[in-house]
Amino acid sequence: MSTPTITSLAFLTPGNFADDDPYTGLEETLQLFEYGERLGFDGAWIRQRHLEHGVGSAAVFLAAAGQRTERIELGTAVIPIGYENPFRLAEDLALADVLSRGRLQVGFSTGMPHADLLGDLVHDGDWRGFDLSYGRIARVLDNLRGDYLGGPDTVIHSPGNVQRPRLQPHNPGLVQRIWYGGGSLRSVRWAAEHGLSLLSGNIVTGEGTDDFTTAQLNLLAEYRRTLSAGTAPRVALGRVVVPFDSADAAGRARYRAYAAGRHERTLAPQGPKRTLFAPDVVGTAEQILEQLTADPVLAQVSELRLELPYEFHREEYEQILHDVQRLIAPELGWRPASVAAQETAVR
């Protein structure tokens, strides 16, 4: 079995906030992005969640995060495309990307959580007959490419300016930084066919197997088999990793209870879609390293993304990131971005 070698380390956070005080939670999430950058993490990602105590617009949040950070990649995992207008979303993402100086990493999915409540609020007409799946993501990609609208002589007039119309601001590099959160063979094939990078986390569909690891290895193999020759999109693996080396006794008890409460779902496929869940990786750094180095999926990727638990507090998130950065990631071959930058400057 090959040993994992991680060259890119990121984290994904839910952006929790209290119902009666959303500002404090959102501000603490921005501070977590700043903290991750100081530790040398390569990426900081936010979930997009509708009707919940979390970030409802990843583009808006990442525009703010871009003003609070300088180097770290800013990602969203994932935007449920069924609730989005492809052109307006492309505008928002392009603007946030320019403000961050080209650091956005944009992840999509085709799921529609809470569709029974949100569908009629978002769409006019019978939205159940609309293409709210892969075709809608393809439309976002088309808009981000920035092709001119109309014919070669089509122009628009605005005060002091005449120009050919296309999505503005236009940053041609953004369309190369699009990811898909793929959990099924069909979804990873679509991502590969369209040259998108792949996010694979701790939830997959059991197709032909009841074993999570086997299913995820099959997804990676199918994705790479489908890629066009000469293309090299990125692949990032998500794992819930919770070290408690520097946690106090109460924190350790909380982490153990968290993992125990989610363990039963990992024992067999769940629901009609046969959803498979990976066990959370919780314990001391030594115990976590033993599990990660034995993970055959991690050995096939170079990018690891820590999926931070829901409903934890900022201090707990910071402790998790600190312990991973200091005790775990270096043993997997990773170096903080600031160290790598200094060595590059010396050379």
C-alpha positions in Angstrom: 0.0 0.0 0.0 1.4 3.4 -1.0 1.9 6.1 1.6 -0.3 9.3 1.3 1.6 12.4 0.2 -0.4 15.6 0.7 0.7 18.7 -1.1 -2.4 20.8 -0.6 -4.3 21.2 2.7 -7.7 22.9 3.0 -10.7 23.0 5.3 -14.4 23.2 4.8 -16.6 25.0 7.4 -20.4 25.2 7.7 -20.4 28.9 8.8 -22.7 28.4 11.9 -24.5 31.3 13.5 -27.1 31.8 16.2 -30.7 32.6 15.1 -30.8 35.8 17.1 -27.2 36.9 16.4 -26.1 36.0 12.8 -23.4 38.6 12.7 -21.2 37.1 15.4 -21.2 33.6 13.8 -20.4 35.0 10.3 -17.7 37.2 11.7 -16.1 34.3 13.5 -16.1 32.3 10.3 -14.3 35.1 8.5 -11.8 35.1 11.4 -11.4 31.3 10.9 -10.5 31.9 7.3 -7.8 34.5 8.5 -6.6 32.0 11.1 -6.3 29.2 8.5 -4.2 31.5 6.3 -1.9 32.4 9.1 -1.3 28.6 9.7 -0.3 28.2 6.1 -3.4 26.3 4.9 -3.8 26.3 1.1 -7.5 26.6 1.0 -10.6 27.7 3.1 -14.0 26.6 1.9 -17.5 27.4 2.9 -20.7 25.4 2.6 -23.8 27.0 1.0 -26.9 26.2 3.0 -30.4 27.5 2.4 -33.0 28.0 5.2 -30.4 27.0 7.8 -28.1 28.8 10.2 -25.3 29.0 7.6 -24.2 30.9 4.5 -27.0 31.2 2.0 -24.8 32.9 -0.7 -21.3 31.6 -1.0 -20.4 34.3 -3.5 -21.3 37.1 -1.1 -19.4 35.5 1.8 -16.3 34.8 -0.3 -16.3 38.4 -1.5 -16.0 39.4 2.1 -13.4 36.7 2.8 -11.3 38.0 -0.1 -11.0 41.3 1.6 -9.8 39.7 4.9 -7.2 37.4 3.4 -4.4 37.7 0.9 -3.2 34.3 -0.3 -5.4 31.4 0.7 -7.7 29.8 -2.0 -11.4 30.6 -1.3 -13.8 27.8 -2.1 -17.4 26.9 -2.0 -18.6 23.3 -1.5 -21.1 23.1 -2.9 -23.6 25.5 -4.6 -26.9 23.6 -5.3 -27.4 24.6 -8.9 -31.1 24.0 -8.9 -31.8 27.3 -7.0 -29.5 29.5 -9.1 -29.9 31.6 -12.2 -26.9 30.7 -14.4 -26.1 34.1 -15.7 -26.7 36.0 -12.4 -24.7 33.5 -10.4 -21.8 33.7 -13.0 -21.9 37.5 -12.5 -21.6 37.2 -8.7 -18.8 34.6 -8.8 -16.9 36.6 -11.4 -17.1 39.8 -9.3 -16.0 37.9 -6.1 -13.2 36.3 -8.0 -11.9 39.7 -9.3 -12.1 41.2 -5.8 -10.1 38.3 -4.4 -7.5 38.6 -7.2 -8.3 35.3 -8.7 -8.5 33.0 -5.7 -12.0 31.5 -6.0 -12.5 27.7 -6.3 -16.2 27.1 -7.1 -17.9 23.8 -6.3 -21.3 22.7 -7.6 -23.9 20.0 -7.0 -27.2 19.1 -8.5 -29.0 18.5 -5.2 -31.9 20.7 -4.1 -32.3 20.4 -0.3 -35.7 21.6 1.0 -37.1 21.7 -2.6 -40.7 21.4 -1.3 -40.3 24.7 0.6 -37.9 26.6 -1.8 -38.9 25.5 -5.3 -41.9 27.8 -5.7 -40.1 30.7 -4.0 -37.1 30.6 -6.4 -38.8 29.7 -9.7 -41.7 31.0 -11.6 -43.8 28.3 -13.3 -43.6 24.5 -12.9 -40.0 24.3 -11.9 -40.2 20.5 -11.7 -40.1 20.4 -15.5 -37.0 22.7 -15.7 -33.5 21.4 -16.3 -32.1 22.0 -12.8 -29.3 19.5 -13.1 -26.1 19.2 -15.1 -27.3 21.4 -18.0 -27.7 24.3 -15.6 -24.1 24.0 -14.5 -23.0 23.9 -18.1 -24.9 27.2 -18.6 -22.9 28.8 -15.8 -19.7 27.6 -17.4 -20.7 29.0 -20.8 -21.4 32.4 -19.1 -18.0 32.3 -17.3 -16.2 31.8 -20.6 -17.3 35.3 -21.5 -18.3 34.9 -25.1 -19.7 38.0 -26.6 -23.5 38.2 -26.9 -25.3 39.0 -30.2 -23.5 39.3 -33.5 -20.1 40.8 -34.2 -21.6 44.3 -34.7 -23.7 44.1 -31.5 -22.8 46.9 -29.0 -24.4 48.4 -25.9 -24.3 52.0 -24.9 -23.8 53.2 -21.4 -22.7 56.7 -20.1 -19.3 57.4 -21.6 -18.9 53.9 -23.1 -19.7 51.8 -26.1 -18.8 48.1 -25.9 -19.5 44.6 -27.1 -21.8 42.9 -24.5 -20.6 39.9 -22.4 -20.6 39.0 -18.7 -18.7 41.5 -16.7 -16.3 41.6 -15.0 -14.7 38.9 -17.1 -11.9 36.8 -15.7 -11.0 34.0 -18.1 -9.2 32.0 -15.4 -12.3 31.4 -13.3 -13.8 28.8 -15.6 -10.7 26.7 -15.0 -11.3 26.6 -11.3 -14.7 24.9 -11.2 -15.3 21.8 -9.2 -18.1 19.2 -8.9 -19.1 17.4 -5.8 -19.4 13.9 -7.2 -20.9 11.0 -5.2 -22.1 8.7 -8.0 -20.5 7.1 -11.1 -22.8 9.1 -13.3 -21.8 12.4 -11.7 -18.0 11.8 -11.8 -18.3 10.9 -15.5 -20.1 14.1 -16.2 -17.5 16.1 -14.3 -14.7 14.4 -16.2 -16.3 14.9 -19.5 -16.6 18.6 -18.9 -13.1 19.0 -17.5 -14.2 19.9 -13.9 -12.1 19.2 -10.9 -13.5 16.7 -8.5 -14.6 17.0 -4.8 -15.1 13.6 -3.2 -16.1 13.6 0.5 -17.3 11.3 3.2 -20.7 10.5 1.5 -20.9 8.4 -1.7 -23.5 6.2 -3.4 -23.1 2.4 -3.0 -23.1 1.1 -6.5 -22.3 -2.6 -6.7 -20.8 -2.6 -3.2 -21.7 -2.0 0.5 -18.2 -0.9 1.3 -17.5 2.9 1.4 -13.8 2.6 0.5 -14.4 0.4 -2.5 -17.2 2.7 -3.7 -15.0 5.8 -3.4 -12.0 4.1 -5.2 -14.4 3.2 -8.0 -15.5 6.8 -8.3 -11.9 8.0 -8.6 -11.0 5.3 -11.1 -14.1 6.2 -13.2 -13.3 9.9 -13.1 -9.8 9.4 -14.2 -10.7 6.9 -16.9 -13.2 9.3 -18.4 -10.9 12.4 -18.5 -9.8 13.5 -21.9 -6.1 12.8 -22.7 -3.9 15.8 -21.7 -6.3 17.2 -19.1 -5.3 17.3 -15.5 -8.1 18.7 -13.3 -7.6 18.6 -9.5 -9.0 15.9 -7.2 -9.6 16.8 -3.5 -10.6 14.3 -0.8 -12.8 15.4 2.1 -12.5 13.7 5.5 -13.9 14.6 8.9 -10.7 14.8 10.9 -11.0 15.8 14.6 -7.7 15.6 16.7 -8.0 16.3 20.4 -4.3 16.5 21.4 -4.6 20.1 22.6 -8.3 19.9 23.6 -9.3 20.0 27.3 -11.2 17.1 28.9 -14.6 18.5 28.0 -13.6 19.0 24.4 -12.3 15.4 24.1 -15.6 14.1 25.6 -17.6 16.3 23.1 -15.5 15.0 20.2 -16.0 11.4 21.2 -19.7 11.8 21.6 -19.9 13.5 18.2 -18.2 10.6 16.5 -20.2 8.0 18.4 -23.5 9.7 17.4 -22.7 9.3 13.8 -21.1 5.9 13.8 -24.3 3.8 13.2 -24.8 5.4 9.7 -21.4 4.0 8.6 -22.4 0.4 9.2 -24.7 -0.2 6.2 -26.1 1.6 3.1 -28.7 4.2 4.0 -32.0 4.9 2.2 -33.2 4.1 -1.3 -30.1 5.6 -2.9 -27.9 3.3 -0.8 -25.9 6.2 0.6 -22.6 5.2 2.2 -20.8 7.2 4.9 -17.2 7.2 5.9 -16.4 7.0 9.6 -15.2 10.2 11.2 -11.5 10.2 12.1 -11.3 11.2 15.7 -8.6 10.7 18.3 -5.0 11.7 19.1 -2.7 12.7 16.2 -1.1 9.3 16.5 -4.4 7.4 16.2 -5.5 9.7 13.3 -2.2 9.2 11.4 -2.6 5.5 11.7 -6.0 5.6 10.1 -5.1 8.1 7.4 -1.9 6.4 6.3 -3.9 3.1 6.0 -6.6 4.9 3.8 -6.2 3.6 0.2 -8.3 6.5 -1.1 -6.1 9.2 0.5 -3.0 7.5 -1.1 -4.5 8.3 -4.5 -4.8 12.0 -4.1 -2.6 14.9 -3.2 -5.2 17.3 -1.8 -6.9 16.8 1.6 -9.8 18.9 2.7 -10.8 18.8 6.4 -14.6 18.8 6.8 -15.2 20.6 10.0 -18.2 19.3 12.1 -21.4 21.2 12.2 -22.3 23.2 15.3 -18.9 23.4 16.9 -17.5 26.7 18.2 -14.7 28.9 16.7 -12.3 27.9 19.5 -12.9 24.2 18.7 -12.4 24.8 15.0 -9.2 26.6 15.7 -7.9 23.9 17.9 -8.6 21.3 15.2 -6.9 23.3 12.5 -3.9 23.9 14.9 -3.4 20.2 15.8 -3.8 19.1 12.1 -1.3 21.7 11.0 1.2 21.0 13.7 0.9 17.2 14.3 -0.7 15.5 11.4 -0.3 17.2 8.0 3.5 17.4 8.2 3.6 13.6 8.7 1.7 13.2 5.4 4.3 15.3 3.5 2.5 18.6 3.6 4.3 21.9 4.2 2.7 25.2 5.2 2.3 27.6 2.2 4.3 30.3 3.9 7.3 27.9 4.3 7.1 26.8 0.7 7.0 30.4 -0.4 10.1 31.3 1.6 12.0 28.4 0.2 10.9 29.3 -3.3 12.1 32.9 -2.8 15.5 31.6 -1.6 16.0 29.5 -4.7 
